[in-house]
Amino acid sequence: MKAFTLTAFGQPPALVDRPCPDPGPGEIRLRIAACGLNFADLLMIEGRYQERPPLPLTLGMEVAGVVEALGPGVAGPAPGSRVLAFASAGGLAEAGCFPAAQCLPLPEPMDFATAAAFPIAYGTSHLALSRAARLAPGETLLVLGAAGGVGLTAVEIGKRLGARVIAVARGADRLAVATAAGADIVIDSDEGDLLAALRAAGGADVVYDPVGGAGFDAALRATRPGGRILTIGFASGKVPQIAANHLLVKNLAVIGFYWAGYLRFDPGALTGSLKTLLDWHATGGLVPHIGHRLPLARAAEALDLIRQRRATGKVVVTI
């Protein structure tokens, strides 16, 4: 089979021939149809991700496809079933083995590309906003990087949870995408004084930040007393340094959120959240935005779209 494989951290991955794997205990093998990409894939290439799987490593953390085989002790889903799966790696290939417990059946109307764009971005925003930050109806949610893969889902879910949403993104095209997702106020991060614009918009009760850097600093100062700030990632490449006295004076909470970490200490929260999200999608409540679809042969180009921050919504590789 073909697989987009990393053989050394810090070196570019390549499309290579690898043996088709056999599923181990508790696993299923998928014939992969689509794989969603994430900023975490870039960190993994550089060896800077929170976890370092052994090399060689096939990239790709969220996939959709058809079950081909079951490993020992696995009762289902049955071969021929359409499923989505989330894992630490393995998605950018023609086939792969994934834990059966991390697979969910696809609703019949959902196509493979949509499914591959779904679990991590929506799952991150749903659990972060509803569980970690306890976003309440009527509160104001500020989303940084609001046109990116996870940021756009935070806009959608924030509106679903009854919040007033301020979306910050770069450029008119990205702001238009955030507006279409339901943002009440949009702010161009490249124009003028971001802090002044946030204060003019009334500040925020909850901040959702997958970017870090200067945007975090402005958001911290614009957060209302008693607010909660979610650190989701650092796409800017700059990890904020937080002055604790600001937290004390305004009674603020900064909450780190790592979606995949729940696989170790509360996997049921992930699967429960995804079932809720799939129900919302089935009733038209969520509309995934796939900004780019590229074939497996162009996987490097697909990752560059994320690296250069040229993507809106999700980037999906079709197999």
N, C-alpha and C positions, 0 to 999 in steps of 0.2 A: 504494500500500500504506500501511497505518498503521504508524507508528514512534514510539517514545517517545524524543524528541529533546531534546538540550541545545544551546541556541544561545548561552549566555553563562555563563561560570564564575561560580558563586555564586548563580545564578538557578535557579528550579525548572524542570525539564524538562517537556515537554508532549507529548501524543499528537497527532501531525500527519500530514497526507498528504504522502508523498514518492514520487518515481518509483521503480519497482521496478528495482534495479540489474542491470547485466549483468556477469557474471564476467570478470575480467581474466586475464592470463597466470598460470597456476599456481593459479587459484581455481575454486571451485564455487559455484553458487547453491543455497541451501537454501530450501525452503518450511518455515518454522520452526514447530515444534509446541510447544516449551517452552523456557524460558530460566531458568537458575539465577541467583540474585542473590548478591552478595558485598559485604562491607564496602568493598571497593575501589571499587564503583560510587558509594558516597557520597563517597569522597575525590575521585573524578573529577569529580563535580558541583561540589565546592567548589574545584576546581583545585589540590588538595593531593596528588594521586596521584604516584607516582614518574615516570609518563610523562604527557605532555599531548598527546593526539591532536588534530588540527585540528578546529575547529568548522565547521558543525554536526555533532554527534556523537550517534549512536544508541547508547544504553547497552546493557549486557548482554555478559558475557564468556564464558559457557558455554551452549551451545545443543544441541538435538537436533531433527532433522527429516528431511525427505525430499529427496534431491538432485533438483533441477529442471533444471539446465544445467551444462555444463562449459566452462571458459574455454580459450583457446588453449593447446595443449601439454599438456592434462590428459587422461590416459587413463582415469581412474576416481577414485572409485567411480561406477558407472553411474547415469544418471538412474533414479529409482525406488528407489534404495538408501536404507535407514534408517541414519543416522550421527549421531554426536555430534561437536561441534567446539568448540575452545577458541581464543579470540582476544582482542584487547585491547578490542573493542567490537563492536556490531552485532546483539546478540541480541534486544533488546526490539522486535521488528518482525515483520511477517508474512512477510518474506523477507529474506535477507541473503547476502552473498558472503564466503567464508572461504577461507584457504589450504587446498588439498587435502591438503598434508602434515600439517595439524593436525586432520584428520578421521579418525575410526576407525569401522568398521562396528559396528552394535549387535548384540549377541547376541539371538537371536530372542525369548527370554522377557522381555527388558528393555523396559519401556515408556518413552515419551518423557520423562515427568516425572522418572523415576528417572535416566535418562541425563543430563538437564540438571542434576541435583543432584550429579553424580558427579565430573567431572574435576578441578576446582580444589581442592575440599575434600579428597578422598581423595588426589589427586596431591600436594598440599602435605604432608600428614601422612606419606605413604609415603616420599617422597624425603627429607624433613627427618629422620625418625626412623631410616630404614635407612641412608641414605648420609651425611648431614651429621653426625648425632649418634652414629651407629654403636651404636644401642640393642641391647643383648645380652640373651639369655634370662636371667631371674633378676634383672635390674636393676629398680630402682624408677623408674617414670616418673610425674612430676607434670604434670598438665594443668590449666592455668588457663583459665577460660572454657569449661569442659568440656561445656556443653550447647549451645554455639553451633555454627555451620556447620562450621568446621574443628576446633574442640575435640572435638566428638563423634566425628569420624573418627579423631582421635588416640587417643582411648580405645580404639576398636575395633582399630585397627592395632597399638597398643601391646600389647594382649592377644594379637593374632595373632602378634606377634614374641616372645612369651614373657615379657613384663614384668609386674611387679606394678604396678597403676595406682592412683594417688591422683587423684581428680577434684575440682576446686574449681569451684563454681558458686553462683548466687544463688537461694535459695529451695528449698523441698521439692519442688516440681514439677520443676524443672530437675535436682535431684539424683537424682530417680527416673528421669529419662531417661538420665542418665549411668550409673546402676546397671544399667539394662536393657542398655546398650551394653557392659557387662562390667567396670565399675570395681570394684576391690576395696575401696577406702575412699573415702567421699565427705565433703566438708567444705563447709559453708555459709560463703561469703565474707562474708556480712552479720552473722554471729553470732560474737562473741568475738574473741579474739586469733588471727589467721591464722597468724602465725609460731609461736606456742605449739602450735597444732593440727598444723602441719606437722612440728614437732620431735617431738611425741608420736607421730606416725605413722611416725617413723624417718627423715625426710628423704628426699631423692631423689638419684638418680644422673643423671637427665636431666630437664630442665624444658622443657615446651612452652608458650610464652606468646604468645597472640594478643591480649593485653589491655594489658600494660604497667602503668604507674602503681604504686600501693601493693602490688599483688599481686606484681609483679616484685621489689620490694625484699624482701618476706618470703621469696619463693622463693629469691632469691640467698643469703640468710642461712641457709636451711634445706638448701641443696645440700651434698651430701657432698664430701669432698676428691676431686679428680680428676673432678668432675662436669662436665656440658655443659649449657648453657642456650641454648635456641633462641628467638630473637626472631622471631616470625612476623608480628606486627602490633601496633597500639596502639589497640584499640577503646575504651579508657578516655579517649582523647584526650591522655594524658600519656606522653611519651617518657622512659623512665628515664635517669637520669644515673648512670653506673657508676664507683664508686671502684676504681681499678685495684689498690690494695693488697689489697682483698678477693680479687681474682682470684689475686694472687701468693701470698698466705698459704695458700690452700686449693687451689692448682693447678687453678683453674677455667678453663673456656673458654666464652666467649659467642659464639654463632654466629648471624650474620644469615642469614635464609633468605627468598628472594624467588622463588617458583615460576616466575612468568612470565619472570624473567631468564634461565632456562635456554633459552628460545626463541632467544636470541642466541648463547650460547656452548656449549650442549650439548643441542640439541633432541631428539636420540636418547634422552637420559635420560628426558625427559618421556614420549615415546611408549612406550618400553620399560616404564616404571613403570605407565602406564595399561593396557597389555596384561596385565601381572601382576595388576593390581587387577580387571580385567574377568574374568580367570580365577577369582580368588577369589570374586567375586560370583556367577559361574555355578555354583560348587560350594556356595553358601550361606554362604560365609565372611564376607561383608559384607552388611549390611542397611541401606541408606541410610534415614535418618530425615528425612522431609519434614514439617516442622511446619505449613506453610501453603502452600496453592495458591490463587492468585488469577488472574483473567483480565487480559489486557493493559490493558483499560480501567481497572483498579485498580492499575496499576504503581506509582503514587505511594504508595498505601497499603501496598503490599508493601515498598517501600523504607523506609517509616516503621517497620515492624516491626523492621527491622535497626537503624535509627537510634536507636530508643528501647529497644533491647536487650530486646524482648519476644518474640523468635523463639527457638524451640528447633530444633536441626538446621538444615535448609535451607529457604529460602523460594523457591518456584518460581512463575513466571508462565507460565500456559498461553495459547497463541495460538490 
